[in-house]
């Protein structure tokens, strides 16, 4: 299992872009698709201070809300 989590939703273009970027850079991640794993929504809300937003990336304990492109 990867140390990187990406909370996603299939209707979110930024979620798709984040996943594509991580695949391109060959960074392993675990996807949490909230449309299929609704039981994970409380964890997302805790990370975002109650905001329903995707993607949320948790990498080495650092939480990033949203995606602004690769580095």
C-alpha positions as CSV (number, residue, x, y, z in Angstrom):
1,X,0.0,0.0,0.0
2,X,1.2,3.5,-0.9
3,X,1.8,6.3,1.6
4,X,0.0,8.6,-0.8
5,X,-3.8,8.8,-0.7
6,X,-5.9,10.7,-3.3
7,X,-9.6,11.3,-2.5
8,X,-11.4,11.6,-5.8
9,X,-14.8,11.8,-7.5
10,X,-15.4,10.7,-11.1
11,X,-17.1,13.9,-12.0
12,X,-14.1,16.0,-10.9
13,X,-11.7,17.0,-13.7
14,X,-9.1,18.0,-11.1
15,X,-9.2,14.5,-9.6
16,X,-8.6,13.0,-13.1
17,X,-5.7,15.5,-13.7
18,X,-4.1,14.6,-10.3
19,X,-4.3,10.9,-11.0
20,X,-2.9,11.4,-14.5
21,X,0.0,13.5,-13.1
22,X,0.9,10.9,-10.4
23,X,0.8,8.1,-13.0
24,X,3.0,10.1,-15.4
25,X,5.5,10.8,-12.6
26,X,5.3,7.1,-11.6
27,X,4.3,7.9,-8.0
28,X,2.2,5.1,-6.4
29,X,-0.9,6.2,-4.7
30,X,-4.1,4.7,-3.2
31,X,-7.3,6.2,-4.7
32,X,-10.3,6.7,-2.5
33,X,-13.2,7.1,-5.0
34,X,-15.9,8.8,-2.9
35,X,-18.6,7.7,-5.3
36,X,-17.8,4.1,-4.4
37,X,-16.6,4.5,-0.9
38,X,-19.1,6.9,0.7
39,X,-18.0,5.6,4.2
40,X,-14.8,7.6,3.6
41,X,-16.6,11.0,3.3
42,X,-16.2,11.7,7.1
43,X,-12.5,11.3,6.8
44,X,-12.4,13.7,3.8
45,X,-14.5,16.2,5.8
46,X,-12.1,16.0,8.7
47,X,-9.1,16.7,6.3
48,X,-10.9,19.7,4.7
49,X,-12.5,21.3,7.7
50,X,-16.0,20.3,6.5
51,X,-15.7,21.1,2.8
52,X,-16.8,18.6,0.2
53,X,-14.1,19.1,-2.3
54,X,-11.9,16.8,-4.4
55,X,-9.2,16.0,-5.0
56,X,-7.6,15.9,-1.6
57,X,-4.1,14.5,-1.6
58,X,-2.4,13.2,1.6
59,X,1.3,12.6,0.9
60,X,3.7,11.8,3.8
61,X,1.2,13.3,6.2
62,X,0.9,16.6,4.3
63,X,-2.7,17.4,3.1
64,X,-3.2,19.2,-0.1
65,X,-6.7,20.3,-1.1
66,X,-7.2,20.6,-4.8
67,X,-4.8,20.1,-7.6
68,X,-2.8,22.8,-9.4
69,X,-0.7,20.7,-11.7
70,X,2.5,18.6,-11.5
71,X,5.9,19.8,-10.5
